[in-house]
Amino acid sequence: MNVQISVNAGICGFITKATANCEDGQLVDFVVDSPCEKIQALAKAIKEAGPVDAFQEISPAGESIILSKTREVLKGCCAGCVVPVALFKSMQVAAGLALPSDISISMANG
């Protein structure tokens, strides 16, 4: 299954578009298009690790490649970026491990 996402990362103004591709229900490849240099670096790091094994990603016994590469690449204020979570969710849907549904975060001064 192919899953397309569009993520507005917030105050930085960057909009990332990505496709998660999974043909066998387990191994997922990503195509990421982002104006953000850090997200470009994250996409490259994930791609260099090879196809993402969706079963390993959701296993409590294993280390998530997506999230470990995120910790390596996105430092400082970028550590709170929502794009990696969107990639993770799209991986789950592409592999048939979750149903497709929009996710959102709303903020207000309170």
Backbone as XML, in Angstrom:
<?xml version="1.0"?>
<chain id="A" units="angstrom">
  <residue number="1" name="MET">
    <atom name="N" x="0.848" y="-1.169" z="0.000"/>
    <atom name="CA" x="0.000" y="0.000" z="0.000"/>
    <atom name="C" x="0.897" y="1.237" z="0.000"/>
  </residue>
  <residue number="2" name="ASN">
    <atom name="N" x="0.449" y="2.257" z="-0.678"/>
    <atom name="CA" x="1.143" y="3.543" z="-0.686"/>
    <atom name="C" x="0.330" y="4.540" z="0.114"/>
  </residue>
  <residue number="3" name="VAL">
    <atom name="N" x="0.997" y="5.266" z="1.001"/>
    <atom name="CA" x="0.337" y="6.268" z="1.837"/>
    <atom name="C" x="1.038" y="7.599" z="1.624"/>
  </residue>
  <residue number="4" name="GLN">
    <atom name="N" x="0.276" y="8.617" z="1.291"/>
    <atom name="CA" x="0.827" y="9.957" z="1.102"/>
    <atom name="C" x="0.437" y="10.832" z="2.279"/>
  </residue>
  <residue number="5" name="ILE">
    <atom name="N" x="1.411" y="11.626" z="2.748"/>
    <atom name="CA" x="1.150" y="12.546" z="3.851"/>
    <atom name="C" x="1.649" y="13.940" z="3.489"/>
  </residue>
  <residue number="6" name="SER">
    <atom name="N" x="1.050" y="14.917" z="4.119"/>
    <atom name="CA" x="1.496" y="16.303" z="4.035"/>
    <atom name="C" x="1.493" y="16.831" z="5.458"/>
  </residue>
  <residue number="7" name="VAL">
    <atom name="N" x="2.638" y="17.353" z="5.896"/>
    <atom name="CA" x="2.793" y="17.778" z="7.284"/>
    <atom name="C" x="3.218" y="19.239" z="7.339"/>
  </residue>
  <residue number="8" name="ASN">
    <atom name="N" x="2.415" y="20.059" z="7.998"/>
    <atom name="CA" x="2.781" y="21.440" z="8.296"/>
    <atom name="C" x="3.438" y="21.398" z="9.672"/>
  </residue>
  <residue number="9" name="ALA">
    <atom name="N" x="4.748" y="21.592" z="9.706"/>
    <atom name="CA" x="5.507" y="21.391" z="10.936"/>
    <atom name="C" x="5.312" y="22.489" z="11.976"/>
  </residue>
  <residue number="10" name="GLY">
    <atom name="N" x="4.649" y="23.574" z="11.621"/>
    <atom name="CA" x="4.363" y="24.597" z="12.628"/>
    <atom name="C" x="5.038" y="25.916" z="12.354"/>
  </residue>
  <residue number="11" name="ILE">
    <atom name="N" x="5.599" y="26.502" z="13.396"/>
    <atom name="CA" x="6.124" y="27.861" z="13.344"/>
    <atom name="C" x="7.254" y="28.030" z="12.329"/>
  </residue>
  <residue number="12" name="CYS">
    <atom name="N" x="7.970" y="26.952" z="12.031"/>
    <atom name="CA" x="9.048" y="27.036" z="11.036"/>
    <atom name="C" x="8.494" y="27.284" z="9.637"/>
  </residue>
  <residue number="13" name="GLY">
    <atom name="N" x="7.234" y="26.920" z="9.417"/>
    <atom name="CA" x="6.600" y="27.144" z="8.128"/>
    <atom name="C" x="6.894" y="26.097" z="7.072"/>
  </residue>
  <residue number="14" name="PHE">
    <atom name="N" x="7.675" y="25.081" z="7.417"/>
    <atom name="CA" x="8.016" y="24.052" z="6.435"/>
    <atom name="C" x="6.869" y="23.060" z="6.275"/>
  </residue>
  <residue number="15" name="ILE">
    <atom name="N" x="6.562" y="22.750" z="5.028"/>
    <atom name="CA" x="5.569" y="21.718" z="4.730"/>
    <atom name="C" x="6.305" y="20.564" z="4.076"/>
  </residue>
  <residue number="16" name="THR">
    <atom name="N" x="6.203" y="19.405" z="4.697"/>
    <atom name="CA" x="6.860" y="18.200" z="4.208"/>
    <atom name="C" x="5.817" y="17.292" z="3.588"/>
  </residue>
  <residue number="17" name="LYS">
    <atom name="N" x="6.133" y="16.776" z="2.417"/>
    <atom name="CA" x="5.278" y="15.786" z="1.766"/>
    <atom name="C" x="6.076" y="14.491" z="1.691"/>
  </residue>
  <residue number="18" name="ALA">
    <atom name="N" x="5.400" y="13.382" z="1.945"/>
    <atom name="CA" x="6.089" y="12.098" z="1.913"/>
    <atom name="C" x="5.136" y="11.006" z="1.455"/>
  </residue>
  <residue number="19" name="THR">
    <atom name="N" x="5.734" y="9.955" z="0.918"/>
    <atom name="CA" x="4.994" y="8.752" z="0.558"/>
    <atom name="C" x="5.683" y="7.577" z="1.222"/>
  </residue>
  <residue number="20" name="ALA">
    <atom name="N" x="4.896" y="6.762" z="1.910"/>
    <atom name="CA" x="5.383" y="5.506" z="2.479"/>
    <atom name="C" x="4.901" y="4.393" z="1.552"/>
  </residue>
  <residue number="21" name="ASN">
    <atom name="N" x="5.835" y="3.598" z="1.049"/>
    <atom name="CA" x="5.515" y="2.523" z="0.104"/>
    <atom name="C" x="5.791" y="1.173" z="0.745"/>
  </residue>
  <residue number="22" name="CYS">
    <atom name="N" x="4.802" y="0.281" z="0.703"/>
    <atom name="CA" x="4.987" y="-1.068" z="1.232"/>
    <atom name="C" x="4.274" y="-2.053" z="0.315"/>
  </residue>
  <residue number="23" name="GLU">
    <atom name="N" x="5.032" y="-2.961" z="-0.267"/>
    <atom name="CA" x="4.456" y="-3.942" z="-1.191"/>
    <atom name="C" x="4.199" y="-5.291" z="-0.529"/>
  </residue>
  <residue number="24" name="ASP">
    <atom name="N" x="4.890" y="-5.582" z="0.572"/>
    <atom name="CA" x="4.795" y="-6.914" z="1.171"/>
    <atom name="C" x="4.172" y="-6.934" z="2.561"/>
  </residue>
  <residue number="25" name="GLY">
    <atom name="N" x="3.677" y="-5.804" z="3.036"/>
    <atom name="CA" x="3.072" y="-5.751" z="4.366"/>
    <atom name="C" x="4.080" y="-5.678" z="5.499"/>
  </residue>
  <residue number="26" name="GLN">
    <atom name="N" x="5.357" y="-5.474" z="5.180"/>
    <atom name="CA" x="6.374" y="-5.410" z="6.237"/>
    <atom name="C" x="7.463" y="-4.378" z="5.977"/>
  </residue>
  <residue number="27" name="LEU">
    <atom name="N" x="8.073" y="-4.401" z="4.804"/>
    <atom name="CA" x="9.204" y="-3.517" z="4.521"/>
    <atom name="C" x="8.708" y="-2.244" z="3.843"/>
  </residue>
  <residue number="28" name="VAL">
    <atom name="N" x="9.063" y="-1.100" z="4.424"/>
    <atom name="CA" x="8.540" y="0.190" z="3.980"/>
    <atom name="C" x="9.688" y="1.089" z="3.518"/>
  </residue>
  <residue number="29" name="ASP">
    <atom name="N" x="9.495" y="1.700" z="2.353"/>
    <atom name="CA" x="10.413" y="2.712" z="1.832"/>
    <atom name="C" x="9.703" y="4.051" z="1.849"/>
  </residue>
  <residue number="30" name="PHE">
    <atom name="N" x="10.465" y="5.118" z="2.013"/>
    <atom name="CA" x="9.904" y="6.465" z="2.040"/>
    <atom name="C" x="10.469" y="7.304" z="0.903"/>
  </residue>
  <residue number="31" name="VAL">
    <atom name="N" x="9.627" y="8.160" z="0.364"/>
    <atom name="CA" x="10.045" y="9.228" z="-0.534"/>
    <atom name="C" x="9.613" y="10.509" z="0.165"/>
  </residue>
  <residue number="32" name="VAL">
    <atom name="N" x="10.593" y="11.350" z="0.519"/>
    <atom name="CA" x="10.314" y="12.547" z="1.316"/>
    <atom name="C" x="10.731" y="13.785" z="0.536"/>
  </residue>
  <residue number="33" name="ASP">
    <atom name="N" x="9.839" y="14.760" z="0.502"/>
    <atom name="CA" x="10.115" y="16.044" z="-0.147"/>
    <atom name="C" x="9.876" y="17.138" z="0.890"/>
  </residue>
  <residue number="34" name="SER">
    <atom name="N" x="10.950" y="17.809" z="1.292"/>
    <atom name="CA" x="10.839" y="18.837" z="2.323"/>
    <atom name="C" x="11.822" y="19.970" z="2.057"/>
  </residue>
  <residue number="35" name="PRO">
    <atom name="N" x="11.408" y="21.214" z="2.297"/>
    <atom name="CA" x="12.347" y="22.328" z="2.192"/>
    <atom name="C" x="13.287" y="22.409" z="3.398"/>
  </residue>
  <residue number="36" name="CYS">
    <atom name="N" x="12.994" y="21.650" z="4.452"/>
    <atom name="CA" x="13.804" y="21.676" z="5.675"/>
    <atom name="C" x="15.054" y="20.813" z="5.506"/>
  </residue>
  <residue number="37" name="GLU">
    <atom name="N" x="16.221" y="21.415" z="5.702"/>
    <atom name="CA" x="17.481" y="20.681" z="5.562"/>
    <atom name="C" x="17.590" y="19.538" z="6.564"/>
  </residue>
  <residue number="38" name="LYS">
    <atom name="N" x="17.070" y="19.734" z="7.766"/>
    <atom name="CA" x="17.163" y="18.681" z="8.781"/>
    <atom name="C" x="16.267" y="17.498" z="8.436"/>
  </residue>
  <residue number="39" name="ILE">
    <atom name="N" x="15.086" y="17.757" z="7.896"/>
    <atom name="CA" x="14.209" y="16.661" z="7.475"/>
    <atom name="C" x="14.802" y="15.955" z="6.262"/>
  </residue>
  <residue number="40" name="GLN">
    <atom name="N" x="15.463" y="16.704" z="5.376"/>
    <atom name="CA" x="16.165" y="16.084" z="4.252"/>
    <atom name="C" x="17.250" y="15.139" z="4.770"/>
  </residue>
  <residue number="41" name="ALA">
    <atom name="N" x="17.989" y="15.580" z="5.792"/>
    <atom name="CA" x="19.037" y="14.742" z="6.384"/>
    <atom name="C" x="18.431" y="13.516" z="7.058"/>
  </residue>
  <residue number="42" name="LEU">
    <atom name="N" x="17.290" y="13.693" z="7.716"/>
    <atom name="CA" x="16.611" y="12.558" z="8.353"/>
    <atom name="C" x="16.165" y="11.552" z="7.298"/>
  </residue>
  <residue number="43" name="ALA">
    <atom name="N" x="15.568" y="12.024" z="6.223"/>
    <atom name="CA" x="15.116" y="11.135" z="5.149"/>
    <atom name="C" x="16.287" y="10.356" z="4.563"/>
  </residue>
  <residue number="44" name="LYS">
    <atom name="N" x="17.426" y="11.035" z="4.391"/>
    <atom name="CA" x="18.624" y="10.370" z="3.866"/>
    <atom name="C" x="19.112" y="9.298" z="4.834"/>
  </residue>
  <residue number="45" name="ALA">
    <atom name="N" x="19.122" y="9.603" z="6.130"/>
    <atom name="CA" x="19.578" y="8.637" z="7.138"/>
    <atom name="C" x="18.669" y="7.411" z="7.178"/>
  </residue>
  <residue number="46" name="ILE">
    <atom name="N" x="17.369" y="7.629" z="7.068"/>
    <atom name="CA" x="16.430" y="6.500" z="7.065"/>
    <atom name="C" x="16.625" y="5.665" z="5.806"/>
  </residue>
  <residue number="47" name="LYS">
    <atom name="N" x="16.779" y="6.321" z="4.660"/>
    <atom name="CA" x="16.970" y="5.610" z="3.390"/>
    <atom name="C" x="18.258" y="4.790" z="3.417"/>
  </residue>
  <residue number="48" name="GLU">
    <atom name="N" x="19.325" y="5.346" z="3.984"/>
    <atom name="CA" x="20.604" y="4.634" z="4.056"/>
    <atom name="C" x="20.524" y="3.405" z="4.950"/>
  </residue>
  <residue number="49" name="ALA">
    <atom name="N" x="19.597" y="3.407" z="5.906"/>
    <atom name="CA" x="19.424" y="2.250" z="6.792"/>
    <atom name="C" x="18.715" y="1.103" z="6.076"/>
  </residue>
  <residue number="50" name="GLY">
    <atom name="N" x="18.214" y="1.359" z="4.873"/>
    <atom name="CA" x="17.513" y="0.333" z="4.103"/>
    <atom name="C" x="16.024" y="0.388" z="4.358"/>
  </residue>
  <residue number="51" name="PRO">
    <atom name="N" x="15.283" y="-0.540" z="3.744"/>
    <atom name="CA" x="13.844" y="-0.529" z="3.988"/>
    <atom name="C" x="13.561" y="-0.666" z="5.486"/>
  </residue>
  <residue number="52" name="VAL">
    <atom name="N" x="12.557" y="0.056" z="5.941"/>
    <atom name="CA" x="12.181" y="0.017" z="7.355"/>
    <atom name="C" x="11.288" y="-1.198" z="7.583"/>
  </residue>
  <residue number="53" name="ASP">
    <atom name="N" x="11.665" y="-2.048" z="8.529"/>
    <atom name="CA" x="10.868" y="-3.219" z="8.895"/>
    <atom name="C" x="9.778" y="-2.762" z="9.860"/>
  </residue>
  <residue number="54" name="ALA">
    <atom name="N" x="8.538" y="-2.712" z="9.386"/>
    <atom name="CA" x="7.433" y="-2.194" z="10.196"/>
    <atom name="C" x="7.215" y="-3.011" z="11.460"/>
  </residue>
  <residue number="55" name="PHE">
    <atom name="N" x="7.441" y="-4.318" z="11.392"/>
    <atom name="CA" x="7.260" y="-5.155" z="12.584"/>
    <atom name="C" x="8.295" y="-4.806" z="13.653"/>
  </residue>
  <residue number="56" name="GLN">
    <atom name="N" x="9.548" y="-4.587" z="13.226"/>
    <atom name="CA" x="10.600" y="-4.198" z="14.167"/>
    <atom name="C" x="10.300" y="-2.824" z="14.759"/>
  </residue>
  <residue number="57" name="GLU">
    <atom name="N" x="9.777" y="-1.921" z="13.927"/>
    <atom name="CA" x="9.487" y="-0.560" z="14.388"/>
    <atom name="C" x="8.483" y="-0.540" z="15.535"/>
  </residue>
  <residue number="58" name="ILE">
    <atom name="N" x="7.478" y="-1.413" z="15.491"/>
    <atom name="CA" x="6.440" y="-1.390" z="16.528"/>
    <atom name="C" x="6.729" y="-2.349" z="17.677"/>
  </residue>
  <residue number="59" name="SER">
    <atom name="N" x="7.796" y="-3.127" z="17.582"/>
    <atom name="CA" x="8.135" y="-4.092" z="18.628"/>
    <atom name="C" x="8.672" y="-3.390" z="19.874"/>
  </residue>
  <residue number="60" name="PRO">
    <atom name="N" x="8.119" y="-3.723" z="21.048"/>
    <atom name="CA" x="8.657" y="-3.126" z="22.277"/>
    <atom name="C" x="10.067" y="-3.627" z="22.602"/>
  </residue>
  <residue number="61" name="ALA">
    <atom name="N" x="10.474" y="-4.733" z="21.979"/>
    <atom name="CA" x="11.793" y="-5.301" z="22.249"/>
    <atom name="C" x="12.881" y="-4.701" z="21.364"/>
  </residue>
  <residue number="62" name="GLY">
    <atom name="N" x="12.488" y="-4.032" z="20.294"/>
    <atom name="CA" x="13.477" y="-3.516" z="19.352"/>
    <atom name="C" x="13.593" y="-2.011" z="19.388"/>
  </residue>
  <residue number="63" name="GLU">
    <atom name="N" x="14.578" y="-1.524" z="18.679"/>
    <atom name="CA" x="14.809" y="-0.082" z="18.557"/>
    <atom name="C" x="14.233" y="0.383" z="17.227"/>
  </residue>
  <residue number="64" name="SER">
    <atom name="N" x="13.449" y="1.422" z="17.245"/>
    <atom name="CA" x="12.860" y="1.985" z="16.037"/>
    <atom name="C" x="13.932" y="2.720" z="15.234"/>
  </residue>
  <residue number="65" name="ILE">
    <atom name="N" x="14.090" y="2.338" z="13.976"/>
    <atom name="CA" x="15.040" y="3.032" z="13.108"/>
    <atom name="C" x="14.603" y="4.478" z="12.899"/>
  </residue>
  <residue number="66" name="ILE">
    <atom name="N" x="13.308" y="4.673" z="12.649"/>
    <atom name="CA" x="12.808" y="6.030" z="12.412"/>
    <atom name="C" x="13.099" y="6.921" z="13.611"/>
  </residue>
  <residue number="67" name="LEU">
    <atom name="N" x="12.772" y="6.443" z="14.801"/>
    <atom name="CA" x="12.947" y="7.281" z="15.992"/>
    <atom name="C" x="14.411" y="7.411" z="16.404"/>
  </residue>
  <residue number="68" name="SER">
    <atom name="N" x="15.222" y="6.370" z="16.199"/>
    <atom name="CA" x="16.646" y="6.488" z="16.548"/>
    <atom name="C" x="17.356" y="7.454" z="15.594"/>
  </residue>
  <residue number="69" name="LYS">
    <atom name="N" x="17.022" y="7.407" z="14.302"/>
    <atom name="CA" x="17.611" y="8.360" z="13.350"/>
    <atom name="C" x="17.135" y="9.780" z="13.654"/>
  </residue>
  <residue number="70" name="THR">
    <atom name="N" x="15.890" y="9.902" z="14.119"/>
    <atom name="CA" x="15.366" y="11.215" z="14.511"/>
    <atom name="C" x="16.191" y="11.798" z="15.647"/>
  </residue>
  <residue number="71" name="ARG">
    <atom name="N" x="16.501" y="10.967" z="16.650"/>
    <atom name="CA" x="17.303" y="11.447" z="17.789"/>
    <atom name="C" x="18.709" y="11.853" z="17.354"/>
  </residue>
  <residue number="72" name="GLU">
    <atom name="N" x="19.252" y="11.171" z="16.357"/>
    <atom name="CA" x="20.588" y="11.508" z="15.858"/>
    <atom name="C" x="20.595" y="12.828" z="15.080"/>
  </residue>
  <residue number="73" name="VAL">
    <atom name="N" x="19.571" y="13.060" z="14.286"/>
    <atom name="CA" x="19.574" y="14.177" z="13.337"/>
    <atom name="C" x="18.910" y="15.440" z="13.882"/>
  </residue>
  <residue number="74" name="LEU">
    <atom name="N" x="17.796" y="15.295" z="14.552"/>
    <atom name="CA" x="17.033" y="16.466" z="15.000"/>
    <atom name="C" x="17.396" y="16.815" z="16.433"/>
  </residue>
  <residue number="75" name="LYS">
    <atom name="N" x="18.218" y="17.817" z="16.588"/>
    <atom name="CA" x="18.695" y="18.252" z="17.907"/>
    <atom name="C" x="18.078" y="19.592" z="18.277"/>
  </residue>
  <residue number="76" name="GLY">
    <atom name="N" x="18.169" y="19.936" z="19.543"/>
    <atom name="CA" x="17.706" y="21.244" z="20.003"/>
    <atom name="C" x="16.216" y="21.414" z="19.810"/>
  </residue>
  <residue number="77" name="CYS">
    <atom name="N" x="15.820" y="22.580" z="19.325"/>
    <atom name="CA" x="14.386" y="22.862" z="19.175"/>
    <atom name="C" x="13.744" y="21.939" z="18.148"/>
  </residue>
  <residue number="78" name="CYS">
    <atom name="N" x="14.512" y="21.404" z="17.213"/>
    <atom name="CA" x="13.954" y="20.509" z="16.196"/>
    <atom name="C" x="13.625" y="19.121" z="16.752"/>
  </residue>
  <residue number="79" name="ALA">
    <atom name="N" x="14.041" y="18.831" z="17.968"/>
    <atom name="CA" x="13.732" y="17.534" z="18.577"/>
    <atom name="C" x="12.233" y="17.344" z="18.764"/>
  </residue>
  <residue number="80" name="GLY">
    <atom name="N" x="11.467" y="18.433" z="18.795"/>
    <atom name="CA" x="10.019" y="18.353" z="18.956"/>
    <atom name="C" x="9.257" y="18.351" z="17.640"/>
  </residue>
  <residue number="81" name="CYS">
    <atom name="N" x="9.941" y="18.193" z="16.523"/>
    <atom name="CA" x="9.302" y="18.228" z="15.210"/>
    <atom name="C" x="8.290" y="17.087" z="15.067"/>
  </residue>
  <residue number="82" name="VAL">
    <atom name="N" x="7.149" y="17.394" z="14.448"/>
    <atom name="CA" x="6.090" y="16.397" z="14.278"/>
    <atom name="C" x="6.279" y="15.524" z="13.036"/>
  </residue>
  <residue number="83" name="VAL">
    <atom name="N" x="7.183" y="15.871" z="12.148"/>
    <atom name="CA" x="7.363" y="15.105" z="10.917"/>
    <atom name="C" x="7.748" y="13.649" z="11.189"/>
  </residue>
  <residue number="84" name="PRO">
    <atom name="N" x="8.694" y="13.341" z="12.092"/>
    <atom name="CA" x="9.028" y="11.939" z="12.331"/>
    <atom name="C" x="7.839" y="11.100" z="12.803"/>
  </residue>
  <residue number="85" name="VAL">
    <atom name="N" x="6.986" y="11.670" z="13.625"/>
    <atom name="CA" x="5.801" y="10.935" z="14.079"/>
    <atom name="C" x="4.876" y="10.667" z="12.898"/>
  </residue>
  <residue number="86" name="ALA">
    <atom name="N" x="4.740" y="11.642" z="12.001"/>
    <atom name="CA" x="3.914" y="11.448" z="10.809"/>
    <atom name="C" x="4.501" y="10.350" z="9.916"/>
  </residue>
  <residue number="87" name="LEU">
    <atom name="N" x="5.828" y="10.308" z="9.785"/>
    <atom name="CA" x="6.463" y="9.234" z="9.020"/>
    <atom name="C" x="6.183" y="7.883" z="9.668"/>
  </residue>
  <residue number="88" name="PHE">
    <atom name="N" x="6.288" y="7.829" z="10.990"/>
    <atom name="CA" x="6.034" y="6.585" z="11.717"/>
    <atom name="C" x="4.598" y="6.119" z="11.486"/>
  </residue>
  <residue number="89" name="LYS">
    <atom name="N" x="3.632" y="7.053" z="11.617"/>
    <atom name="CA" x="2.222" y="6.699" z="11.415"/>
    <atom name="C" x="1.974" y="6.249" z="9.976"/>
  </residue>
  <residue number="90" name="SER">
    <atom name="N" x="2.585" y="6.911" z="8.997"/>
    <atom name="CA" x="2.389" y="6.508" z="7.605"/>
    <atom name="C" x="2.989" y="5.131" z="7.348"/>
  </residue>
  <residue number="91" name="MET">
    <atom name="N" x="4.094" y="4.803" z="8.016"/>
    <atom name="CA" x="4.699" y="3.478" z="7.915"/>
    <atom name="C" x="3.732" y="2.418" z="8.419"/>
  </residue>
  <residue number="92" name="GLN">
    <atom name="N" x="3.079" y="2.687" z="9.566"/>
    <atom name="CA" x="2.115" y="1.735" z="10.118"/>
    <atom name="C" x="0.971" y="1.485" z="9.141"/>
  </residue>
  <residue number="93" name="VAL">
    <atom name="N" x="0.443" y="2.547" z="8.560"/>
    <atom name="CA" x="-0.681" y="2.408" z="7.629"/>
    <atom name="C" x="-0.239" y="1.690" z="6.354"/>
  </residue>
  <residue number="94" name="ALA">
    <atom name="N" x="0.910" y="2.055" z="5.807"/>
    <atom name="CA" x="1.399" y="1.436" z="4.573"/>
    <atom name="C" x="1.594" y="-0.067" z="4.735"/>
  </residue>
  <residue number="95" name="ALA">
    <atom name="N" x="2.004" y="-0.491" z="5.930"/>
    <atom name="CA" x="2.230" y="-1.912" z="6.196"/>
    <atom name="C" x="0.957" y="-2.634" z="6.635"/>
  </residue>
  <residue number="96" name="GLY">
    <atom name="N" x="-0.145" y="-1.911" z="6.732"/>
    <atom name="CA" x="-1.401" y="-2.533" z="7.150"/>
    <atom name="C" x="-1.506" y="-2.757" z="8.644"/>
  </residue>
  <residue number="97" name="LEU">
    <atom name="N" x="-0.692" y="-2.054" z="9.423"/>
    <atom name="CA" x="-0.687" y="-2.219" z="10.878"/>
    <atom name="C" x="-1.552" y="-1.183" z="11.586"/>
  </residue>
  <residue number="98" name="ALA">
    <atom name="N" x="-2.098" y="-0.241" z="10.841"/>
    <atom name="CA" x="-2.995" y="0.776" z="11.396"/>
    <atom name="C" x="-3.927" y="1.235" z="10.284"/>
  </residue>
  <residue number="99" name="LEU">
    <atom name="N" x="-5.075" y="1.742" z="10.680"/>
    <atom name="CA" x="-6.021" y="2.279" z="9.710"/>
    <atom name="C" x="-5.672" y="3.733" z="9.412"/>
  </residue>
  <residue number="100" name="PRO">
    <atom name="N" x="-5.912" y="4.179" z="8.185"/>
    <atom name="CA" x="-5.602" y="5.571" z="7.854"/>
    <atom name="C" x="-6.574" y="6.536" z="8.521"/>
  </residue>
  <residue number="101" name="SER">
    <atom name="N" x="-6.022" y="7.503" z="9.197"/>
    <atom name="CA" x="-6.814" y="8.553" z="9.828"/>
    <atom name="C" x="-5.910" y="9.758" z="10.025"/>
  </residue>
  <residue number="102" name="ASP">
    <atom name="N" x="-6.458" y="10.942" z="9.816"/>
    <atom name="CA" x="-5.676" y="12.153" z="10.034"/>
    <atom name="C" x="-5.283" y="12.276" z="11.499"/>
  </residue>
  <residue number="103" name="ILE">
    <atom name="N" x="-4.110" y="12.846" z="11.731"/>
    <atom name="CA" x="-3.665" y="13.161" z="13.084"/>
    <atom name="C" x="-3.498" y="14.672" z="13.156"/>
  </residue>
  <residue number="104" name="SER">
    <atom name="N" x="-3.636" y="15.242" z="14.355"/>
    <atom name="CA" x="-3.489" y="16.694" z="14.465"/>
    <atom name="C" x="-3.059" y="17.086" z="15.867"/>
  </residue>
  <residue number="105" name="ILE">
    <atom name="N" x="-2.467" y="18.255" z="15.943"/>
    <atom name="CA" x="-2.109" y="18.880" z="17.210"/>
    <atom name="C" x="-2.603" y="20.316" z="17.122"/>
  </residue>
  <residue number="106" name="SER">
    <atom name="N" x="-3.375" y="20.739" z="18.082"/>
    <atom name="CA" x="-3.837" y="22.128" z="18.129"/>
    <atom name="C" x="-3.264" y="22.781" z="19.373"/>
  </residue>
  <residue number="107" name="MET">
    <atom name="N" x="-2.855" y="24.026" z="19.262"/>
    <atom name="CA" x="-2.298" y="24.739" z="20.407"/>
    <atom name="C" x="-2.976" y="26.079" z="20.578"/>
  </residue>
  <residue number="108" name="ALA">
    <atom name="N" x="-3.085" y="26.490" z="21.834"/>
    <atom name="CA" x="-3.646" y="27.803" z="22.153"/>
    <atom name="C" x="-3.011" y="28.296" z="23.439"/>
  </residue>
  <residue number="109" name="ASN">
    <atom name="N" x="-2.813" y="29.590" z="23.545"/>
    <atom name="CA" x="-2.330" y="30.160" z="24.805"/>
    <atom name="C" x="-3.436" y="30.024" z="25.834"/>
  </residue>
  <residue number="110" name="GLY">
    <atom name="N" x="-3.067" y="29.646" z="27.020"/>
    <atom name="CA" x="-4.118" y="29.446" z="28.003"/>
    <atom name="C" x="-3.741" y="29.992" z="29.302"/>
  </residue>
</chain>
